[in-house]
Amino acid sequence: MNRKYRKTVIAANWKMNKDADETKACAEEIKSLVGRVRWCDIVVCVPSVDIAAAVKAFRDCRISVGAQNVFYEPSGAYTGEVSVPMLKSLGVKYVIVGHSERRKYFGETDEDVSKKVRAVLEGGMSPIVCVGEELAQRQAGVEQEIVAAQVKLALQGVEPANLRRVIIAYEPIWAIGTGLTATPEEANRMGEHIRTVIRKMYGARVARSVTIQYGGSMNENNAAELLAQPDVDGGLIGGASLDAKKFAAIVEAANQ
Ligand code: PGA
């Protein structure tokens, strides 16, 4: 983290877990544990159908609600999709874009990701843009090229003034839901690399202001060490975020 230049953001990604009642219960517990925290921004990304329940539960506290996906067209004949204006009207502030599970199971391409990033920014919300390499790519030593290409494509056409609302989440695919975590040094090295890519596109001042999270089996035991790295400005947390106490412990670990 480097709070002098950028925000620390701890985000939960509940994925396809919790119905409306479970959302209400877990959100209320998170609110009671960390609802007044000031050292970082807290976001809870819930399934679309639980957004209304989450927004209601987090009323009157500092925790924001995020969505896990969005479609880039504002309205029209796109059965089953949800648009930026719809999310906005519910009070959503952040949207995860390009999660590796969406790329893998739903065929999302870098072009889709870039359209979604621009749509989210135009709608006044913050995209949490996910990038990361597969295990074979890391073993082949090409992880930096892979991630650089994903970052460049995702940010295509994004105005410099909007960059401060963009969050990049570095999530090595081999670490997601596997219990394998990048070491703090590996996470930091990639954070630094992503910042270099952004610096080449937008200059040093903009690059310094971008929050770069780490995601992939972050939990209450390894969070403090990961977050102590200068280029790890927060976390995107799946499994451990389903338990309010574990998620709150990660938020506490960001108080350093
Ligand atoms: P995980 O998921 O914490 O369960 O590894 C992270 C993510 O996919 O965002």
Residues whose N, C-alpha, C, O or C-beta is under 5 A from the ligand:
A	BS01	PGA	N13 A175 I176 G177 T178 G215 G216 S217 M218 L236 I237 G238 G239 A240
